[in-house]
Amino acid sequence: MRAEIVSAAKAAAPNSTIDDQMTLARGASDGFSDIAKFSVGELTGLASGTASILMLTFR
């Protein structure tokens, strides 16, 4: 799952540095990967930004 999310980030912003700060936690909720990839896509129009996901809520 991690590689899939990082790959999506690199595809969304090929000229950017991807700083993977994901940490291991106890099991991913259903839909986590989809929400993570969505959040990466939302950052593409910004000069800089971060995405945080807590309990399947994108911030």
N, C-alpha and C positions, 0 to 999 in steps of 0.2 A: 504494500500500500504506500509506504514512504516513497519508494522509487517512482511510483505512478504520479504522486503529487508533485515531486520535484521535477519530473519530466514535464508535467503540465505547466509548471512555473517557467521552465526554460523555453518551452514552446510559445508561451504567452508573451514573454519578454526576452527574446533571444540576445539582445544587446545589453542586458542588465546583469548585474551580479546577484546571484540567488544566495541568500544567507539562510540556510536551513537550520532553524533553531527548534525543530520538533523534538519533543522528548517522549520517551516511552511512558505509557500509562497503562492502566488496566483495561484492555480490550476496547476496541472502537465500536461506537454505536452504529447501528444500521444507518447507512446514508452518509457516514462521516466523509468518506472519500469524495463523494459527489459534492458535498458542501465545501470541502477544502479546495477542490478544483474550481468551483464556482467563485470562491473568494479570490483565488489567484487571478481569474479573469477580470474581476472587478477592479483590480489594482492597475491594470494595463494602461489606463489613461492618465495615471498620476506620475509626477516627476519622482516621487518617493512615497513609500507607504508601508504599512504592515497589515497583516490579517491575523486575527485571533478568533478561535472557535472554542466556545465553552458550552457544553451541553447542547450541541448542534445549533447554537446561535452564533451567527456571523457578526463580528464587531469590527 
